[in-house]
Amino acid sequence: MLLVWIEFLIVAALVVCSGSRLAYHSEVIAEKTGMSRTWVGVMLVTTMTSLPELLTGASAVDAIYVLNAYGVFVLET
């Protein structure tokens, strides 16, 4: 049980560090491009929240393709 809490604390620390770095870099991007900080923040947050769904969907499609290709291979032989 202790190992689970240690893993949780490590992942929580990574999330906090990543969030602070994302905020810093979004301010740098906003200054260099001339866009507002709010707009850059909205774009980065939407990208970061949609990325896991995109990867999950891509892996599901890949798994279905492999299964279908195997099924067609089995039926043809």
trRosetta pair geometry for C-beta under 8 A, 3 or more apart (Angstrom, degrees):
i j d omega theta_ij theta_ji phi_ij phi_ji
1 4 5.8 -48 -160 27 40 114
1 5 7.0 35 148 -13 67 103
2 5 5.8 -57 -155 37 39 109
2 6 6.4 39 149 -20 70 105
3 6 5.6 -53 -146 36 34 112
3 7 6.3 35 155 -18 66 105
4 7 5.8 -55 -150 37 30 110
4 8 6.3 32 151 -21 64 107
5 8 5.4 -51 -146 36 34 115
5 9 6.3 33 156 -19 66 104
6 9 5.9 -53 -148 36 31 109
6 10 6.5 32 153 -19 64 105
7 10 5.7 -55 -149 35 32 112
7 11 6.3 26 156 -14 66 107
8 11 5.9 -59 -146 41 29 106
8 12 6.1 31 155 -20 66 109
9 12 5.6 -52 -141 38 31 113
9 13 6.3 34 156 -20 63 104
10 13 5.8 -55 -152 35 29 111
10 14 6.6 29 150 -18 63 105
11 14 5.5 -51 -150 35 36 114
11 15 6.5 38 151 -21 66 102
12 15 5.7 -51 -149 33 33 112
12 16 6.5 32 153 -17 65 104
13 16 5.8 -53 -148 37 33 110
13 17 6.3 31 155 -16 66 107
14 17 5.8 -55 -143 40 31 109
14 18 6.0 30 157 -19 66 109
15 18 5.8 -55 -142 39 28 110
15 19 6.2 30 157 -21 63 108
16 19 5.8 -55 -147 35 28 112
16 20 6.5 23 158 -15 63 106
17 20 6.1 -58 -149 38 30 106
17 21 6.3 26 155 -15 65 109
18 21 5.8 -58 -147 40 31 109
18 22 6.1 35 154 -23 66 107
19 22 5.6 -52 -145 34 30 113
19 23 6.5 31 155 -19 63 104
20 23 5.7 -51 -149 35 34 112
20 24 6.5 34 153 -19 64 105
21 24 5.6 -53 -148 37 34 112
21 25 6.1 25 158 -12 68 109
22 25 6.1 -59 -142 43 27 104
22 26 6.1 31 157 -23 64 108
22 44 6.2 160 -176 154 107 139
22 48 7.2 4 -134 -63 151 154
23 26 5.8 -54 -145 34 27 112
23 27 6.8 29 155 -18 61 103
23 41 7.8 20 -121 -111 67 105
24 27 6.0 -59 -159 32 31 109
24 28 6.7 28 148 -16 65 106
25 28 5.3 -49 -147 36 41 114
25 29 6.3 43 153 -20 68 102
26 29 5.6 -49 -145 37 34 112
26 30 6.3 38 153 -22 64 105
26 37 6.8 92 133 -156 98 77
26 40 4.8 154 -170 127 90 113
26 41 5.4 82 165 -82 151 66
26 44 5.3 -101 -95 0 120 156
27 30 5.6 -53 -146 36 32 113
27 31 6.4 31 156 -18 65 105
27 37 6.0 4 -108 -122 68 114
27 40 7.9 160 -75 86 25 143
28 31 5.9 -55 -148 36 30 109
28 32 6.3 20 158 -12 65 111
29 32 6.0 -62 -143 42 28 104
29 33 5.9 4 167 0 67 116
29 35 7.7 -18 131 50 84 112
29 40 5.2 159 94 -151 112 142
30 33 6.5 -68 -135 48 22 94
30 34 7.9 -124 174 55 52 5
30 35 5.4 -98 -134 78 68 77
30 36 6.5 -26 -151 139 119 17
30 37 4.4 26 -137 -90 175 60
30 39 7.6 133 -114 61 104 84
30 40 4.3 -124 -71 3 94 149
31 34 7.9 25 -179 -68 23 36
33 40 7.5 139 51 -83 129 123
35 39 4.9 -101 167 77 112 127
35 40 5.4 127 97 -50 120 96
36 39 4.6 93 62 5 88 102
36 40 7.1 -161 91 -2 47 85
37 40 5.8 -57 -147 41 34 108
37 41 6.0 37 154 -22 67 110
38 41 5.7 -58 -148 38 28 113
38 42 6.3 29 155 -20 65 105
39 42 5.8 -52 -147 34 30 110
39 43 6.5 28 155 -16 63 107
40 43 5.8 -56 -149 38 31 110
40 44 6.3 26 156 -15 66 109
41 44 5.9 -59 -144 40 29 106
41 45 6.1 25 160 -17 66 110
42 45 6.0 -57 -142 39 27 108
42 46 6.2 24 160 -16 64 109
43 46 6.0 -57 -145 38 27 107
43 47 6.3 26 156 -18 62 109
44 47 5.6 -56 -146 38 31 112
44 48 6.1 26 158 -16 67 109
45 48 5.8 -56 -141 40 30 107
45 49 6.2 19 162 -12 65 110
46 49 6.1 -60 -141 42 27 103
46 50 6.1 17 162 -12 64 116
47 50 6.1 -67 -143 42 24 103
47 51 6.3 41 158 -43 63 103
48 51 5.9 -37 -145 8 29 120
49 52 7.6 -51 -173 24 35 98
49 53 8.0 22 142 -2 60 111
50 53 5.6 -63 -161 44 52 112
50 54 5.9 54 145 -26 80 107
51 54 5.6 -55 -146 35 33 114
51 55 6.4 28 159 -15 67 105
52 55 5.8 -57 -147 39 33 108
52 56 6.2 34 156 -20 67 107
53 56 5.7 -54 -145 37 31 112
53 57 6.2 31 156 -17 65 107
54 57 5.9 -57 -147 38 28 109
54 58 6.3 26 155 -18 64 108
55 58 5.7 -54 -143 38 31 111
55 59 6.3 28 159 -16 65 106
56 59 6.0 -57 -147 38 28 106
56 60 6.4 28 153 -20 63 107
57 60 5.7 -55 -147 35 31 111
57 61 6.4 30 156 -18 66 105
58 61 5.8 -53 -147 36 32 109
58 62 6.3 33 153 -19 64 107
59 62 5.5 -52 -147 37 34 114
59 63 6.3 36 153 -21 66 104
60 63 5.7 -53 -148 36 32 110
60 64 6.4 31 153 -18 65 105
61 64 5.7 -54 -147 38 32 110
61 65 6.2 35 153 -22 65 106
62 65 5.7 -52 -147 35 30 113
62 66 6.5 30 155 -18 64 104
63 66 5.8 -53 -148 36 31 110
63 67 6.4 28 154 -16 64 107
64 67 5.7 -56 -147 40 31 109
64 68 6.1 29 155 -17 67 108
65 68 5.8 -56 -143 40 28 108
65 69 6.1 28 157 -19 64 108
66 69 5.8 -55 -144 38 28 110
66 70 6.3 28 156 -17 63 107
67 70 5.7 -56 -148 38 30 110
67 71 6.2 32 153 -20 65 107
68 71 5.5 -53 -145 36 33 113
68 72 6.3 32 157 -17 66 104
69 72 5.9 -52 -146 38 31 109
69 73 6.3 34 152 -21 63 107
70 73 5.5 -54 -147 36 32 115
70 74 6.3 32 155 -20 65 104
71 74 5.8 -52 -147 34 31 109
71 75 6.4 26 156 -15 64 107
72 75 5.8 -57 -145 39 32 108
72 76 6.2 27 158 -19 66 109
73 76 6.1 -58 -144 36 27 106
73 77 6.5 15 163 -13 63 112
74 77 6.4 -66 -147 37 26 103
